[in-house]
Amino acid sequence: MTPVDPAHVDTAEPEQREIKPPKPRRHRPRKTCPRCRSNRVLPIIYGLPGSELAEREAAGEVVLGGCVLSGDDPRQACVDCGHSW
């Protein structure tokens, strides 16, 4: 066996595979209310509403959720029973 010169030994770490964080799950809107099974469900929009959002709320297209977010806020609301999830 031939002796190995330490100057010629590759001491670098093997190339490590890049670990990517999992992709966030996309919210799939429900088509029916989980409480009353109504299909009259609207998205909840958060933030300071402008005139366009105020008009959409007045037309019954969206529900305004306010400006303060907690991190686990509902994304949909039922028109018939008022339940939000």
C-alpha positions in Angstrom: 0.0 0.0 0.0 1.3 3.4 -0.9 1.4 6.0 1.9 -0.9 9.0 1.4 0.5 12.5 1.6 -1.8 14.5 3.9 -1.4 17.6 1.6 -3.2 15.7 -1.2 -6.2 14.5 0.8 -9.5 16.3 0.1 -10.8 17.3 3.5 -13.7 19.4 2.1 -17.2 18.3 3.2 -19.1 16.4 0.5 -21.5 18.7 -1.3 -24.7 18.9 0.7 -28.0 18.9 -0.9 -30.0 22.1 -0.5 -33.0 21.6 1.7 -35.9 23.7 0.6 -38.8 24.5 3.0 -42.1 22.9 2.1 -44.3 24.9 -0.2 -47.2 26.6 1.6 -50.5 24.9 1.2 -52.8 26.9 -1.0 -56.2 27.5 0.5 -58.9 25.8 -1.5 -62.2 27.6 -0.9 -65.1 25.4 0.2 -68.2 25.6 -1.9 -70.5 25.0 1.0 -70.7 26.2 4.6 -69.6 23.5 7.0 -72.3 24.5 9.5 -75.5 24.9 7.5 -74.4 23.5 4.1 -75.4 26.6 2.3 -73.6 27.3 -1.0 -73.9 31.1 -0.4 -70.2 31.5 0.7 -68.1 34.6 0.3 -64.4 35.3 0.7 -63.3 37.4 3.7 -60.9 40.2 2.7 -58.6 41.8 5.3 -57.0 45.2 5.4 -58.0 48.8 5.1 -60.7 48.8 2.4 -60.6 51.3 -0.4 -63.7 52.4 -2.3 -63.6 49.4 -4.7 -63.7 46.9 -1.7 -66.5 48.9 0.0 -68.5 48.7 -3.3 -67.9 44.9 -3.6 -69.0 44.5 0.0 -72.2 46.5 -0.6 -72.8 44.4 -3.7 -72.6 41.2 -1.6 -69.4 39.9 -3.3 -67.1 39.9 -0.3 -67.0 40.2 3.5 -64.6 42.7 5.0 -62.7 41.2 7.9 -61.1 44.3 9.3 -57.5 45.5 9.6 -56.1 43.6 12.5 -54.9 40.1 11.8 -54.2 37.3 14.3 -52.6 34.8 12.1 -55.4 32.3 12.2 -58.2 34.4 10.7 -61.1 32.9 8.8 -61.0 33.1 5.1 -64.6 32.5 4.2 -68.0 33.4 5.6 -71.5 32.0 5.1 -74.2 34.5 4.0 -77.0 32.5 5.4 -75.9 31.6 8.9 -73.0 34.0 9.5 -70.4 31.2 10.3 -66.9 32.0 9.3 -64.0 29.6 8.8 
